[in-house]
Amino acid sequence: QVQLVESGGGLVQAGDSLRLSCAASGRTFSNYAMGWFRQAPGKEREFVAAISRSGSSTDFAESAKGRFTISRDNAKNTVYLQMNSLKPEDTAVYYCAGRSGFYSSSHLLYNYWGQGTQVTVSS
């Protein structure tokens, strides 16, 4: 079992930056690929970014490319999502998720989820 706890959300203005963190506990963190997803009110959960177990490979949704960066520190059991040039349409609850094996952009393939952290971007 892996427990995930997100932090770093908040209320910012358009153009600002935020860094989300996701701290993992339980089993060996480096055994799990990690992803970030988000869900806005009335919308389905959508993929934002993912990173491989070693951190050597990443993937991003089109909406995140060029603005967001995902990274991980396996020594600290933490994955990060650096979000720059935030837009009002980035407003959502952001979740981190973990799965054994390779990362995926499908939320259905992740076994472990955090409780989410709210990001609100005002115009």
C-alpha positions in Angstrom: 0.0 0.0 0.0 1.2 3.5 -0.8 -0.2 6.6 0.9 0.0 9.9 -1.1 -0.4 13.4 0.3 -0.5 16.5 -1.9 0.3 20.0 -0.8 1.1 23.4 -2.4 -2.2 24.3 -3.9 -3.7 27.8 -3.4 -5.3 30.9 -5.0 -3.1 32.7 -7.5 -3.4 35.2 -10.3 -3.1 34.4 -13.9 0.5 34.3 -14.9 1.7 33.2 -11.5 3.5 30.0 -10.6 2.8 27.2 -8.1 4.7 24.1 -7.1 2.7 21.1 -6.0 4.3 18.4 -3.9 3.1 14.8 -3.3 4.7 13.0 -0.4 4.6 9.2 -0.5 4.8 6.7 2.4 4.5 3.0 2.6 6.2 0.9 0.0 9.3 1.7 -1.9 8.6 4.9 -3.8 11.0 4.3 -6.6 9.0 1.2 -7.6 6.1 3.4 -8.7 5.6 5.6 -11.7 3.8 8.8 -10.7 1.2 11.0 -12.4 -0.6 14.2 -11.8 -4.2 14.6 -12.8 -6.8 17.3 -12.3 -10.5 17.6 -12.1 -12.6 20.8 -12.5 -16.2 21.0 -11.3 -18.5 19.2 -13.6 -15.7 17.8 -15.7 -13.9 14.4 -15.9 -10.6 13.8 -14.3 -7.9 14.6 -16.8 -4.2 13.8 -17.2 -1.7 16.5 -16.6 1.8 14.9 -16.4 3.6 11.7 -15.5 7.1 10.5 -14.7 8.8 7.2 -14.8 10.1 5.4 -11.7 13.6 6.7 -12.2 12.6 10.1 -13.3 14.3 9.8 -16.7 11.2 9.9 -18.7 8.2 12.2 -18.6 4.9 12.9 -20.4 2.7 15.9 -20.5 -0.8 16.7 -21.6 -0.9 19.2 -24.5 -2.3 21.8 -22.1 0.7 21.5 -19.8 3.5 21.3 -22.3 5.9 24.3 -22.1 4.3 25.5 -18.8 4.5 22.6 -16.4 7.4 20.4 -15.2 7.2 17.2 -13.3 10.1 15.8 -11.3 10.7 13.4 -8.4 13.2 12.9 -5.6 13.2 9.3 -4.7 15.4 9.9 -1.7 12.6 12.2 -0.3 9.7 10.0 -1.6 8.3 13.1 -3.3 7.0 14.0 -6.7 6.6 17.6 -7.8 4.6 19.5 -10.3 6.0 22.9 -11.1 3.3 25.0 -12.8 4.2 28.3 -14.5 2.2 30.8 -16.5 -1.0 29.6 -14.8 -4.3 30.3 -16.6 -7.8 30.4 -15.2 -8.6 27.2 -17.0 -6.0 25.5 -14.9 -8.3 25.8 -11.9 -9.1 22.4 -10.6 -8.4 19.9 -7.8 -5.0 18.4 -8.5 -4.3 14.8 -7.6 -1.2 12.7 -7.6 -1.3 9.1 -8.4 1.0 6.1 -8.4 1.2 2.8 -10.2 3.7 0.0 -10.5 5.3 -0.4 -13.9 5.4 2.2 -16.6 3.6 5.5 -16.4 0.3 6.1 -18.2 -1.9 9.0 -19.1 -5.0 7.0 -18.1 -6.2 7.6 -14.6 -7.9 4.2 -14.8 -4.5 2.5 -14.6 -3.4 4.1 -11.3 -3.8 2.2 -8.1 -3.0 4.8 -5.5 -4.4 8.3 -5.1 -3.9 11.3 -2.9 -6.8 13.4 -1.5 -6.1 16.3 -3.9 -5.2 19.9 -3.5 -7.2 22.8 -4.8 -5.6 25.2 -7.3 -7.5 28.3 -8.2 -6.3 30.8 -10.8 -8.0 34.1 -10.9 -8.1 36.3 -14.1 
